[in-house]
Amino acid sequence: MVKWSWIRWKALLPLYFFLIPGIVLVILFNYIPLLGLQIAFKDYGFREGVWGSPWVGLQNFKEFAASADFWRATGNTFLLTGLRLALVFPTTILFALLINEIRSFAFKRFVQTMSYLPHFISWIVVIGFLDAFLSLDSGGANSMLRSIGLQPVPFMGSEAWFRPIFLLSGMWKELGWGTILYLAAIAGINPALYEAASMDGAGRWRQMWSITLPCILPIISIVFILQIPSLLSAGIDQIYPMINPANIGVAEVIDTYILRLGIGQAQYSMTTAIGLVTSVMATALLLGSNYLSKRAGGEGIW
């Protein structure tokens, strides 16, 4: 047995060499930077450096925990990501099921292609288009409102409109891309199941509910588990271009708060402490959601 394992390992040895660049990158960018986490427990200064800065223990954690701005950003983060998970996640599944029901192969490929394209557009470009279309003075949306006798609305500078714009723009950009895994899982379903159901008199709706959904449930569970840690990250690339002084009360999230403190105010120790806490919380959410998923349906990441 040992001899056979050695022969097999030796035969695969050339393939293992292809893993070396990936392993090196993981070590360089994922493990070595962990040494910088000690900044969270120090009063970091450029002159003193990481190793020479004085140790302050949990002082940085106490400071950000006592900050009203931090808790406001945390509340905004959970609200935005919770709404995104509750609305966009099931919509993606529904959209995949609807695409699968299209019988014309050419039209199905057209719908898939058109729904995938927004994913490849930069958020800077998307927000630029939104800002131009929703502009108070010359935007198309307010021009239509004026044409029917209504007052213009400052969409991009309104706290009330920030969350709808955030959710709808995110759904438009990522809806098609999010269906890839589900469509791949649907393609792997045994056609004999549909044929048997059709012979028993089941219509397309019943087949979707009784065959398609149960068969892709493991993929849905895995995707859901992987989405849970994102509750702590609303997506700085989408939100940062949308923030302005008029909507910062509802728009600032943990990521933008860290950016403002770290880059704007050079509070590196405090931002490292916040990043450490959010990473630990994200790991706890991942482990907890995986455990609950396995208890509820028997499916998990591991």
C-alpha positions as CSV (number, residue, x, y, z in Angstrom):
1,M,0.0,0.0,0.0
2,V,2.8,2.4,0.9
3,K,4.7,1.5,-2.3
4,W,1.5,2.1,-4.4
5,S,1.0,5.5,-2.7
6,W,4.6,6.5,-3.4
7,I,4.3,5.5,-7.1
8,R,1.1,7.5,-7.5
9,W,2.6,10.5,-5.7
10,K,5.7,10.3,-7.9
11,A,3.5,10.2,-11.1
12,L,1.6,13.3,-10.0
13,L,4.8,15.2,-8.8
14,P,5.0,17.4,-12.0
15,L,1.5,18.6,-11.4
16,Y,2.3,19.5,-7.8
17,F,4.9,22.0,-9.0
18,F,2.0,24.0,-10.6
19,L,0.7,24.6,-7.0
20,I,3.9,26.3,-5.9
21,P,3.1,29.8,-7.3
22,G,-0.4,29.7,-5.7
23,I,1.1,28.6,-2.4
24,V,3.7,31.3,-2.5
25,L,1.0,34.0,-3.2
26,V,-1.2,32.7,-0.4
27,I,1.8,32.9,2.1
28,L,2.9,36.3,0.9
29,F,-0.6,38.0,0.8
30,N,-2.6,36.0,3.4
31,Y,-0.3,34.8,6.1
32,I,2.7,37.2,6.3
33,P,0.4,40.2,6.6
34,L,-1.1,38.6,9.8
35,L,2.0,39.8,11.6
36,G,0.6,43.3,11.1
37,L,-2.4,42.5,13.3
38,Q,-0.3,43.5,16.3
39,I,-0.9,47.1,15.2
40,A,-4.4,46.7,16.6
41,F,-2.8,46.4,20.1
42,K,-0.3,49.3,19.7
43,D,-0.2,53.0,19.3
44,Y,1.3,52.8,15.8
45,G,3.5,55.5,14.4
46,F,5.5,55.7,11.2
47,R,8.7,56.6,12.9
48,E,8.5,53.8,15.5
49,G,7.2,51.2,13.0
50,V,5.3,48.0,13.7
51,W,7.8,46.6,16.2
52,G,8.8,49.9,17.9
53,S,5.4,51.3,18.5
54,P,4.2,51.2,22.2
55,W,1.9,48.5,23.3
56,V,-1.6,49.8,24.5
57,G,-3.5,46.5,24.8
58,L,-7.2,46.8,24.2
59,Q,-7.3,50.6,24.2
60,N,-8.0,50.8,20.5
61,F,-10.9,48.4,20.8
62,K,-12.4,50.5,23.7
63,E,-12.1,53.7,21.6
64,F,-14.0,52.5,18.6
65,A,-16.5,50.6,20.7
66,A,-17.3,54.0,22.4
67,S,-17.7,55.8,19.0
68,A,-21.2,56.7,17.9
69,D,-20.0,56.8,14.3
70,F,-18.8,53.2,14.4
71,W,-22.1,51.9,15.7
72,R,-23.9,54.0,13.0
73,A,-21.7,52.5,10.3
74,T,-22.3,49.0,11.8
75,G,-26.0,49.5,11.8
76,N,-26.0,50.8,8.2
77,T,-23.8,47.8,7.1
78,F,-26.1,45.2,8.6
79,L,-29.2,46.9,7.2
80,L,-27.9,47.2,3.7
81,T,-26.4,43.7,3.5
82,G,-29.5,42.2,5.2
83,L,-31.8,43.8,2.7
84,R,-29.5,42.7,-0.2
85,L,-29.5,39.1,1.1
86,A,-33.2,39.1,1.6
87,L,-34.1,40.6,-1.8
88,V,-31.3,39.8,-4.2
89,F,-30.5,36.2,-3.1
90,P,-34.0,34.7,-3.8
91,T,-34.4,36.9,-6.9
92,T,-31.3,35.3,-8.3
93,I,-32.7,31.8,-7.8
94,L,-36.0,32.8,-9.3
95,F,-34.3,34.4,-12.3
96,A,-32.3,31.2,-12.9
97,L,-35.5,29.1,-12.8
98,L,-37.1,31.4,-15.3
99,I,-34.1,31.3,-17.7
100,N,-34.2,27.5,-17.5
101,E,-37.9,27.5,-18.6
102,I,-37.1,29.3,-21.9
103,R,-37.5,26.7,-24.6
104,S,-35.8,28.6,-27.4
105,F,-32.1,27.9,-27.2
106,A,-31.1,31.1,-29.1
107,F,-33.3,33.4,-27.0
108,K,-32.0,31.7,-23.8
109,R,-28.4,32.4,-24.7
110,F,-29.4,36.0,-25.6
111,V,-31.0,36.6,-22.2
112,Q,-28.1,35.0,-20.4
113,T,-25.6,37.1,-22.3
114,M,-27.4,40.4,-21.7
115,S,-27.9,39.6,-18.0
116,Y,-24.1,38.7,-17.6
117,L,-22.8,41.9,-19.2
118,P,-23.5,44.4,-16.4
119,H,-21.2,42.3,-14.1
120,F,-18.2,43.3,-16.2
121,I,-18.9,47.1,-16.0
122,S,-17.0,48.9,-13.3
123,W,-19.0,50.4,-10.4
124,I,-17.4,53.7,-11.1
125,V,-19.0,53.7,-14.6
126,V,-22.3,52.4,-13.3
127,I,-22.5,55.1,-10.6
128,G,-21.4,57.7,-13.1
129,F,-24.3,56.8,-15.4
130,L,-26.7,56.8,-12.4
131,D,-25.4,60.2,-11.3
132,A,-26.0,61.6,-14.8
133,F,-29.5,60.1,-15.2
134,L,-30.6,61.1,-11.6
135,S,-29.0,64.5,-11.6
136,L,-31.2,67.2,-10.1
137,D,-30.6,69.7,-12.8
138,S,-30.2,67.8,-16.1
139,G,-30.9,64.2,-15.3
140,G,-33.4,62.3,-17.4
141,A,-35.4,61.1,-14.4
142,N,-36.0,64.7,-13.1
143,S,-36.7,65.9,-16.6
144,M,-39.6,63.4,-16.9
145,L,-40.8,64.5,-13.5
146,R,-40.9,68.1,-14.6
147,S,-42.7,67.2,-17.8
148,I,-45.6,65.9,-15.8
149,G,-45.7,68.8,-13.4
150,L,-43.8,67.3,-10.4
151,Q,-41.0,68.7,-8.4
152,P,-37.5,67.3,-9.1
153,V,-36.1,64.9,-6.6
154,P,-32.4,64.9,-5.4
155,F,-32.1,61.1,-5.7
156,M,-28.3,60.9,-5.2
157,G,-28.3,63.4,-2.3
158,S,-31.3,61.9,-0.5
159,E,-31.1,59.6,2.5
160,A,-34.6,58.2,1.6
161,W,-33.5,57.2,-1.9
162,F,-30.0,55.8,-1.1
163,R,-31.1,52.3,-0.1
164,P,-33.4,51.7,-3.0
165,I,-30.7,52.9,-5.4
166,F,-28.1,50.7,-3.7
167,L,-30.3,47.6,-3.9
168,L,-31.7,48.1,-7.4
169,S,-28.3,49.0,-9.0
170,G,-26.7,46.0,-7.2
171,M,-29.5,43.7,-8.4
172,W,-29.2,44.9,-12.0
173,K,-25.4,44.5,-12.1
174,E,-25.1,41.1,-10.4
175,L,-28.4,39.3,-11.1
176,G,-27.4,37.5,-14.2
177,W,-23.9,36.6,-12.9
178,G,-25.4,35.1,-9.8
179,T,-27.4,32.6,-11.8
180,I,-24.3,30.8,-13.2
181,L,-24.0,28.2,-10.4
182,Y,-27.7,27.5,-10.3
183,L,-28.0,27.1,-14.1
184,A,-25.0,24.7,-14.0
185,A,-26.7,22.7,-11.3
186,I,-30.0,22.6,-13.2
187,A,-28.1,21.4,-16.3
188,G,-26.9,18.4,-14.3
189,I,-30.4,17.2,-13.3
190,N,-31.3,13.9,-14.8
191,P,-33.8,14.5,-17.7
192,A,-35.5,11.2,-16.8
193,L,-37.0,12.9,-13.7
194,Y,-38.8,15.4,-15.9
195,E,-39.9,12.8,-18.3
196,A,-41.4,10.6,-15.5
197,A,-43.1,13.7,-14.0
198,S,-44.5,14.6,-17.3
199,M,-45.9,11.1,-17.8
200,D,-47.6,11.4,-14.4
201,G,-49.3,14.6,-15.5
202,A,-47.1,17.2,-13.8
203,G,-47.0,20.6,-15.5
204,R,-43.9,22.8,-15.8
205,W,-44.8,24.6,-12.6
206,R,-45.0,21.4,-10.6
207,Q,-41.8,20.1,-12.2
208,M,-40.0,23.3,-11.2
209,W,-41.3,23.1,-7.6
210,S,-40.9,19.3,-7.1
211,I,-37.8,18.5,-9.2
212,T,-35.7,21.5,-10.1
213,L,-35.7,23.3,-6.7
214,P,-35.0,20.1,-4.5
215,C,-32.2,19.1,-6.9
216,I,-30.4,22.5,-6.7
217,L,-31.0,22.9,-2.9
218,P,-27.4,21.8,-2.0
219,I,-26.0,24.5,-4.3
220,I,-28.5,27.0,-2.8
221,S,-27.3,26.1,0.7
222,I,-23.7,26.5,-0.1
223,V,-24.2,29.8,-1.8
224,F,-26.3,31.0,1.1
225,I,-23.6,30.0,3.6
226,L,-20.9,31.8,1.6
227,Q,-23.2,34.9,1.5
228,I,-23.5,35.1,5.3
229,P,-20.1,36.6,6.0
230,S,-20.8,39.3,3.5
231,L,-23.2,40.8,6.1
232,L,-20.2,42.7,7.4
233,S,-19.2,44.0,4.0
234,A,-21.6,46.1,2.0
235,G,-19.2,46.6,-0.9
236,I,-17.0,49.6,-0.8
237,D,-16.6,49.7,-4.6
238,Q,-20.3,50.4,-4.9
239,I,-21.0,52.6,-1.9
240,Y,-17.9,54.8,-1.9
241,P,-18.8,56.6,-5.2
242,M,-22.4,57.1,-3.9
243,I,-21.5,58.8,-0.6
244,N,-21.9,62.5,-0.2
245,P,-22.5,64.8,2.8
246,A,-26.2,64.7,2.2
247,N,-26.6,60.9,2.5
248,I,-23.7,59.9,4.7
249,G,-26.0,59.3,7.7
250,V,-27.4,56.2,5.9
251,A,-24.6,55.5,3.4
252,E,-21.5,55.1,5.6
253,V,-20.7,51.5,6.3
254,I,-17.8,49.7,8.1
255,D,-15.6,49.7,5.0
256,T,-16.0,53.4,4.3
257,Y,-15.6,54.2,8.0
258,I,-12.3,52.3,8.1
259,L,-11.2,54.1,4.9
260,R,-12.1,57.5,6.4
261,L,-10.3,56.8,9.7
262,G,-7.3,55.1,8.1
263,I,-6.6,57.2,5.0
264,G,-8.2,60.5,6.1
265,Q,-7.2,60.6,9.7
266,A,-4.2,58.2,9.8
267,Q,-5.7,56.2,12.7
268,Y,-4.1,53.0,11.6
269,S,-4.2,51.2,15.0
270,M,-7.9,51.8,15.4
271,T,-8.8,50.7,11.8
272,T,-6.7,47.6,12.2
273,A,-8.6,46.8,15.4
274,I,-11.9,47.3,13.6
275,G,-10.7,45.1,10.8
276,L,-9.7,42.3,13.2
277,V,-13.0,42.4,15.0
278,T,-15.0,42.2,11.7
279,S,-12.9,39.4,10.4
280,V,-13.5,37.4,13.6
281,M,-17.2,38.1,13.4
282,A,-17.3,37.1,9.7
283,T,-15.6,33.8,10.6
284,A,-18.1,33.2,13.4
285,L,-21.0,33.9,11.0
286,L,-19.6,31.4,8.5
287,L,-19.1,28.7,11.0
288,G,-22.5,29.3,12.5
289,S,-24.4,29.3,9.2
290,N,-22.6,26.2,8.1
291,Y,-23.5,24.4,11.4
292,L,-27.2,25.5,11.2
293,S,-27.4,24.5,7.5
294,K,-26.1,21.0,8.3
295,R,-28.5,20.7,11.2
296,A,-31.5,21.8,9.1
297,G,-30.9,20.1,5.7
298,G,-27.7,18.1,6.0
299,E,-25.8,20.3,3.5
300,G,-22.8,22.4,4.3
301,I,-19.4,23.5,3.0
302,W,-17.6,20.8,5.0
